[in-house]
């Protein structure tokens, strides 16, 4: 597996790199500069060449930002990354702030002086976020200035890694389930219905899905970096680095798709005078909007037209995900068996845990990559929601601790994401109580039936209720969408407290992952992926209801389950789930592990 920036980032980065950034800011006449986590493609997981925030600050989380001034600096994170930011950034250099307290706009309004010039890279900010920053700067009397040369890139210089150029290859119909021409035709028809002549697409996931291709430019996701222009008639222009174009790609794409270089994109946008152009302000940076407005195009702000169709998996993609989860489930059962037996006495460290699980996935012979860097948090490290062990933070598991392992794999037929929490030695009563409350919420969300039109925000409280009743909660969403051999985090649907306008629809894959985190003590999370099933009748009901089919198959640690806290319906659901794990995964593992799995899946 490839390493990620996490493997070599360090809090010392601030001491080493801030002076270089400030020198470049001064050369450009800037008093400050905004550094978002996002790159030119609004990726969550970035190529090393685009890890500007990590290089500048040492913080490697997948969401964050920084503002660097001549005499001070601040890092902004959300609740998932508070502890990680404390660990990875130098408090003598960076003030650590939360996005909920105003974020970057709030800082620009309160923390900069009238007359100061704050730079930003228009390729890295959405038009909406840029609008908020502009308004905040106006209120403080400062000025936002776009840069053509990013000061971070200039400071990084020749040490900056090269942009990736992995081959772009066909994604066969056996896995995709629908050919690209059919996708382009139906998406083009939707463009016409929306009054658009064409759409500008910049999301790597949408490009991969629409053209039935995959790449390797983005760590942990098989995505090609590029852009596309889709016309209402289904024809398209696809802009890719020629170094990525394989010999068979042109024939695979067909005559209705023109392959062009990224250098041709600015000219293509400049030719759109009078054209009605749909572009997603949540996916495409302000640079595209500026270019289209300069060209005289009629800009239609709207959702990426591929996002919703991509999220609603077809029958082939759903079956592929089932197969991927069977394969991944067998690897997980072997891993959980190791944790329940050998690891209880050998007491491995977190990196050894990660290495063991990765080796078991690789042994399937089908693993293409991890779907994200494995989270393995022992004891108090498990309370850091998106913790990743490094050689600096690595700790050994100890008796009486919990070990939280959140991991996943990328396979040609599907993407997996699973979290299990395991006791090392004897768990405390508090640990078992908290685990069972998380499990109760997980079960309730897994077995719910709901009418068409229901959003994930309407279901979120179901997973939190058992914790709320004890005065507890968790500071992350309950569920995220997952792609079909694409990104492990995929919109537009989700299950979270935040309001959503996107209803859950059949074929959508979403995680179910409530948790509990005791700072300085332990972390608990239980996660499976589940697919929304078509509406069907409920006995005695008056209207059909959607539901969920659980895709992820691996047992829960029975030592952490307080049976008396489970209702009869919850117990029945859990026993049925474990029976399914045994029936479907048992035949895929060795006889000795089957014996252990039989005990692990015994009825509660």
JOPE-V923406 format. One record per residue. N is the residue number from 0. RES is the residue in one small letter. NEAR is the number of other C-alpha atoms within 12 Angstrom. Layout:
BEGIN
[[N/RES/NEAR] [N/RES/NEAR]]
END
This chain:
BEGIN
[[0/x/21] [1/x/21] [2/x/19] [3/x/28] [4/x/32] [5/x/37] [6/x/22] [7/x/22] [8/x/32] [9/x/30] [10/x/30] [11/x/24] [12/x/28] [13/x/35] [14/x/23] [15/x/21] [16/x/32] [17/x/40] [18/x/26] [19/x/25] [20/x/41] [21/x/35] [22/x/25] [23/x/30] [24/x/34] [25/x/23] [26/x/18] [27/x/25] [28/x/21] [29/x/30] [30/x/36] [31/x/44] [32/x/47] [33/x/49] [34/x/42] [35/x/47] [36/x/39] [37/x/36] [38/x/39] [39/x/34] [40/x/37] [41/x/34] [42/x/40] [43/x/33] [44/x/37] [45/x/38] [46/x/38] [47/x/33] [48/x/29] [49/x/39] [50/x/44] [51/x/45] [52/x/49] [53/x/44] [54/x/43] [55/x/48] [56/x/47] [57/x/39] [58/x/46] [59/x/47] [60/x/45] [61/x/36] [62/x/33] [63/x/39] [64/x/46] [65/x/45] [66/x/44] [67/x/46] [68/x/36] [69/x/27] [70/x/22] [71/x/25] [72/x/38] [73/x/43] [74/x/45] [75/x/42] [76/x/36] [77/x/28] [78/x/28] [79/x/29] [80/x/33] [81/x/32] [82/x/30] [83/x/38] [84/x/40] [85/x/30] [86/x/29] [87/x/38] [88/x/38] [89/x/27] [90/x/22] [91/x/17] [92/x/31] [93/x/33] [94/x/27] [95/x/36] [96/x/30] [97/x/28] [98/x/24] [99/x/18] [100/x/16] [101/x/20] [102/x/30] [103/x/42] [104/x/35] [105/x/27] [106/x/40] [107/x/40] [108/x/27] [109/x/21] [110/x/30] [111/x/35] [112/x/22] [113/x/20] [114/x/17] [115/x/25] [116/x/32] [117/x/43] [118/x/41] [119/x/40] [120/x/32] [121/x/35] [122/x/31] [123/x/37] [124/x/38] [125/x/34] [126/x/26] [127/x/22] [128/x/27] [129/x/34] [130/x/20] [131/x/23] [132/x/35] [133/x/31] [134/x/22] [135/x/29] [136/x/33] [137/x/25] [138/x/23] [139/x/25] [140/x/21] [141/x/29] [142/x/28] [143/x/35] [144/x/27] [145/x/28] [146/x/27] [147/x/17] [148/x/23] [149/x/33] [150/x/38] [151/x/43] [152/x/30] [153/x/24] [154/x/26] [155/x/32] [156/x/20] [157/x/11] [158/x/14] [159/x/21] [160/x/18] [161/x/17] [162/x/23] [163/x/27] [164/x/24] [165/x/26] [166/x/26] [167/x/38] [168/x/27] [169/x/33] [170/x/32] [171/x/25] [172/x/23] [173/x/18] [174/x/31] [175/x/36] [176/x/25] [177/x/26] [178/x/26] [179/x/35] [180/x/26] [181/x/23] [182/x/32] [183/x/39] [184/x/25] [185/x/25] [186/x/38] [187/x/32] [188/x/24] [189/x/29] [190/x/32] [191/x/23] [192/x/16] [193/x/22] [194/x/22] [195/x/30] [196/x/33] [197/x/39] [198/x/51] [199/x/50] [200/x/45] [201/x/46] [202/x/41] [203/x/45] [204/x/47] [205/x/49] [206/x/43] [207/x/43] [208/x/47] [209/x/46] [210/x/51] [211/x/39] [212/x/41] [213/x/41] [214/x/40] [215/x/33] [216/x/36] [217/x/41] [218/x/37] [219/x/41] [220/x/43] [221/x/44] [222/x/48] [223/x/46] [224/x/46] [225/x/47] [226/x/41] [227/x/43] [228/x/45] [229/x/44] [230/x/35] [231/x/30] [232/x/26] [233/x/32] [234/x/32] [235/x/36] [236/x/34] [237/x/44] [238/x/34] [239/x/37] [240/x/27] [241/x/24] [242/x/20] [243/x/31] [244/x/30] [245/x/23] [246/x/15] [247/x/16] [248/x/28] [249/x/25] [250/x/16] [251/x/26] [252/x/34] [253/x/23] [254/x/17] [255/x/24] [256/x/27] [257/x/25] [258/x/33] [259/x/26] [260/x/23] [261/x/24] [262/x/17] [263/x/23] [264/x/29] [265/x/24] [266/x/19] [267/x/27] [268/x/37] [269/x/21] [270/x/20] [271/x/30] [272/x/20] [273/x/20] [274/x/26] [275/x/30] [276/x/39] [277/x/41] [278/x/44] [279/x/30] [280/x/30] [281/x/30] [282/x/42] [283/x/43] [284/x/36] [285/x/32] [286/x/31] [287/x/41] [288/x/36] [289/x/27] [290/x/29] [291/x/34] [292/x/24] [293/x/20] [294/x/23] [295/x/19] [296/x/29] [297/x/26] [298/x/31] [299/x/27] [300/x/28] [301/x/25] [302/x/29] [303/x/38] [304/x/43] [305/x/41] [306/x/34] [307/x/30] [308/x/30] [309/x/42] [310/x/41] [311/x/34] [312/x/36] [313/x/31] [314/x/22] [315/x/23] [316/x/36] [317/x/36] [318/x/25] [319/x/30] [320/x/43] [321/x/31] [322/x/29] [323/x/38] [324/x/43] [325/x/37] [326/x/41] [327/x/46] [328/x/45] [329/x/37] [330/x/40] [331/x/46] [332/x/44] [333/x/37] [334/x/36] [335/x/37] [336/x/34] [337/x/28] [338/x/36] [339/x/31] [340/x/23] [341/x/18] [342/x/27] [343/x/26] [344/x/17] [345/x/19] [346/x/28] [347/x/28] [348/x/29] [349/x/36] [350/x/29] [351/x/28] [352/x/36] [353/x/35] [354/x/24] [355/x/29] [356/x/36] [357/x/37] [358/x/24] [359/x/30] [360/x/37] [361/x/25] [362/x/19] [363/x/27] [364/x/19] [365/x/24] [366/x/31] [367/x/33] [368/x/38] [369/x/43] [370/x/40] [371/x/40] [372/x/39] [373/x/38] [374/x/40] [375/x/48] [376/x/48] [377/x/44] [378/x/37] [379/x/30] [380/x/38] [381/x/43] [382/x/38] [383/x/43] [384/x/41] [385/x/38] [386/x/40] [387/x/43] [388/x/36] [389/x/31] [390/x/17] [391/x/17] [392/x/25] [393/x/26] [394/x/26] [395/x/29] [396/x/34] [397/x/27] [398/x/22] [399/x/25] [400/x/35] [401/x/46] [402/x/49] [403/x/47] [404/x/46] [405/x/42] [406/x/45] [407/x/47] [408/x/50] [409/x/44] [410/x/40] [411/x/37] [412/x/34] [413/x/44] [414/x/50] [415/x/53] [416/x/50] [417/x/45] [418/x/41] [419/x/44] [420/x/50] [421/x/47] [422/x/41] [423/x/35] [424/x/25] [425/x/21] [426/x/28] [427/x/22] [428/x/16] [429/x/25] [430/x/34] [431/x/32] [432/x/27] [433/x/40] [434/x/43] [435/x/40] [436/x/42] [437/x/46] [438/x/46] [439/x/42] [440/x/40] [441/x/44] [442/x/39] [443/x/33] [444/x/43] [445/x/41] [446/x/32] [447/x/32] [448/x/28] [449/x/31] [450/x/28] [451/x/23] [452/x/19] [453/x/27] [454/x/29] [455/x/41] [456/x/28] [457/x/27] [458/x/36] [459/x/35] [460/x/29] [461/x/34] [462/x/45] [463/x/38] [464/x/26] [465/x/32] [466/x/27] [467/x/21] [468/x/17] [469/x/16] [470/x/13] [471/x/21] [472/x/29] [473/x/36] [474/x/27] [475/x/30] [476/x/35] [477/x/40] [478/x/46] [479/x/35] [480/x/43] [481/x/45] [482/x/50] [483/x/53] [484/x/48] [485/x/52] [486/x/46] [487/x/41] [488/x/34] [489/x/36] [490/x/39] [491/x/35] [492/x/39] [493/x/37] [494/x/39] [495/x/32] [496/x/23] [497/x/21] [498/x/18] [499/x/21] [500/x/19] [501/x/27] [502/x/28] [503/x/42] [504/x/35] [505/x/34] [506/x/34] [507/x/47] [508/x/52] [509/x/49] [510/x/46] [511/x/49] [512/x/45] [513/x/50] [514/x/45] [515/x/45] [516/x/38] [517/x/27] [518/x/19] [519/x/16] [520/x/23] [521/x/38] [522/x/43] [523/x/50] [524/x/53] [525/x/45] [526/x/42] [527/x/43] [528/x/44] [529/x/40] [530/x/40] [531/x/42] [532/x/34] [533/x/25] [534/x/21] [535/x/20] [536/x/17] [537/x/16] [538/x/10] [539/x/7] [540/x/12] [541/x/10] [542/x/15] [543/x/18] [544/x/26] [545/x/30] [546/x/33] [547/x/33] [548/x/32] [549/x/38] [550/x/42] [551/x/49] [552/x/44] [553/x/44] [554/x/47] [555/x/45] [556/x/41] [557/x/29] [558/x/29] [559/x/37] [560/x/34] [561/x/27] [562/x/24] [563/x/15] [564/x/23] [565/x/27] [566/x/21] [567/x/15] [568/x/17] [569/x/29] [570/x/26] [571/x/20] [572/x/26] [573/x/36] [574/x/25] [575/x/23] [576/x/32] [577/x/31] [578/x/26] [579/x/28] [580/x/36] [581/x/32] [582/x/24] [583/x/30] [584/x/37] [585/x/34] [586/x/22] [587/x/26] [588/x/30] [589/x/17] [590/x/14] [591/x/18] [592/x/28] [593/x/24] [594/x/19] [595/x/25] [596/x/42] [597/x/27] [598/x/24] [599/x/31] [600/x/33] [601/x/25] [602/x/24] [603/x/29]]
END
